[in-house]
């Protein structure tokens, strides 16, 4: 039996204001075709199907159209669990209808653990796989808050709650396997942060629990799991070096930090209960390029990309010594008559020298016009008692400019 493990689709996510629906559609089309070509029997999606808890109509259309395609394919079962970006109630709403198509959706833990232990059967009705479909475990699902508890107390309770939930689910799965009298694999899902997991700058991975890292160790997962399909981290990786505990990673790069990362889905093949894993590379549907250096280096890189007919989206990081106030204008001229698009510009010298950068990833886009003015006052050491009057005059000037623009319209 063959299984696909994927996660972190984040349908609906934008990149610096640029919508990415064409990429999501291309990925889902590729995934449906690959499932059919590779004769996959089961698809597991380990959370973060959508990027927000209230996905757009376009995002929902892509999701349901994909499920319809899979229901019409030889793939026998789809198991979907919610991630921290997903709305449990939204995912659960059509679950009864989807179950008729052999699509099993678990948005949140229920009062009965039975709901999270799925016995999947083949066309002859013979049990072939047990799935412990554990969704993202929210704080309220696994911990009772108490007045006056410390951060350490909260951390300990969260980890104990996660461990106990998996232990109870595993015990129930083993009991079902004994009752069935068939030695079939047990697969578990999860949407969490395993200790030592790798993340990438700009990938959008959120902290799961406010005020707590809650990074679980591989030791909390019961040994009866023949494969553990995890979601949340966007870099494809093993957990503690294990071949059978894996993050599939996101299928699309979530930021420019992932631009050169090979994305993949995990193909898991079972021989009896033993699992072997092969990574299936996901094609690049929209090229991202991060360009950095001084002006000569940046312009040279853009020219070389242009000569290849590149259609990449660009992040440009200017690191030259010279302060260039019209960097954006220069860049727009440089990409004229090309098929490239600049999504982000980081003018490091301007921020460092003129505005006094507060943290490493800060850009001009992060600052309001008032922020810029106040930083300039600080850089030029304007006395504190003079600043309120100067700020008022500045705001009056801005207001006058806005009024003139409206009258012109």
Secondary structure, 3 states (H helix, E strand, C coil): CEEEEECCCCECCEECCEECHHHHHHHHHHHHHHHHHCCCCEEEEECCCECCCCCCHHHHHHHHHHHHHHHCCCCCEEEEECCCCCCHHHHHHCHHHHHCCCEEEECCCCCCHHHHEEEEECCCCCEEEEEECCCCCCHHHHCCCCCCCCHHHHHHHHHHHHHHHHHHHHHHHHHHHHHHCCCCEEEEEEECEECCCCCCCCCCCCCCECCECCEECHHHCCCCCCEEEEECCCCCEEECCEEEEEECCCCCCCCHHHCCCCCEEEEEEEECCEEEEEEEECCCCCCEEEEEECHHHHHHHHHHHHHCCCCCEEEEEECCCCCCCCHHHHHHHHCCCCCCEEEEEEEHHHHHHHHCCCCCCCCHHHCCHHHHHHHHHHHCCCCHHHHHHHHHHHHHHHHHHHHHHHHHC
